[in-house]
Amino acid sequence: MDDGTARALITEHYENAGIDEVKVHEIYTEDAVLEFPQGRERIKGKANIYAFRSSFPAKVRLKIWRITGGGDVWVNHANITYDDAPPSNSVTIMEFRGDKVFRETVYISDPWKPPAWRAQWVEPMDD
């Protein structure tokens, strides 16, 4: 699969998140694995990933910042929002087998207020 096709599949995946779960799950192999290392959780199989996300008790919205990678490994940076809570930062590593994702690893972290002592070296990121 070429990089343009992979990027288009990932973009479509994120654009449908929280809107059309059937479309979202077209990207996965039947034996896909979804991992959340921070919670030490692993979900095996496309059907279980679909059931998990379809049963999620909050409305989830994703705003993609950047898609980087090539070949079989892609890293996606996004904002994720649950219901009306402030957005959290998300980094997802997608590993492809052919034209489908067989492993997705998701890291989510809450933003923090930077300390004043380092202001002289940094600039704020608006988006």
N, C-alpha and C positions, 0 to 999 in steps of 0.2 A: 504494500500500500504506500502511495506517495504521501509526502508531508502535507500537501494541500488537502487531500482527502481526509487525513487524520484530523487536521485542524477544523475542517468543516463538520466532521462527526462530533468532535468535542464541543464546538460552538452550539450545534443543534441540541446536544445533550443538556447543556447549561440553560439554553433558552427555554427549554420545556420543563425544567425542574420546578416542581410545585404547581404545574399547570396541567401537564399530560404525562402521567407516570408510565403509561404504556409506551409512549414515544421515547421517554427517558431511558427505558430499559432495553431498547433495541440495540444499544451499544455493547451489551455484555454477551459473553459466551455463556452457554448453559451451565458450565462448571466454574463460573466467575467467583472470585473471592473479594469481599469488601472488608477492609480493616480500619479500625480506629485505634491506633496504638496508645493514645492518651488514656483511653478507657479500658485498654487491654481486651478489645472486642473483635471478633471475627465472624462474619456471616458468609456461609458457603452456599453457592448455587444461585443462579439468576432468579429462580422462583422465590427463594427466601429473601433476597435483596429487594425484590419487588414487594413482597408482603410487608417487610419492615418499613419501607418508605411509604407505602400506601396506607399504613396504619399510624403513621407519625401523627402525634396529637396536636402539633402546631402547624400553622401555615409557614412554609419555607419559601424564601425568595433568595435567588442568587444573582449577583452582579459580577460578571467576569472582568478581571483587571487585565490579565495577561495569560497567554498560552505560549509556552516555550517547550522546545524539545525537538525530536526528530526520530525517524525510524520507529522503533517499538516502544519508546519511553517518552512520555509527555508530562510536564509539570504545569499545573493550572493554579493561578492565584485568583481568589475571588472574595467578595464580601458575602456573608451568609446572614440572613435575618430570619429569626423565628418570631412569628406573630408581629407584635409591634415593638419588640425589644431592639435596642441599638445593634447595629451590625457587628459581627465578629469577623475576624480574618480567617480565611481558609486556604490551605495549600493541599492540592490533591496530586498524587502521582498515579498516572494511568499507564499500565503495561498492556500493550496490544499483542495479540496472536492473530496474525492476518489482519482482517478489518474489524475485529471485535476486541473489547477489553476483557482480559482474563484476570487481572488483579488491579484493584483500586485501593490506595492507601490515603486516608483523609486525616489531616491535622487541622484542628480548629483552635484558635486562641482569641481571647478577648483583647481589645485594644487597651493601652495604658496611657496615662498622662506622662509625657517625658519630663524628667527632672530639669529644673532651670539651669543647673551647673553646666550642662552641655549645649545650651542654646547657641553659643558662639560658633559651633561647628556644624549645626544641622539646620535644615529648612523643613517646614511642615509639608506633608504630602496631602494635597486636597483630594485626590482620587487616583 
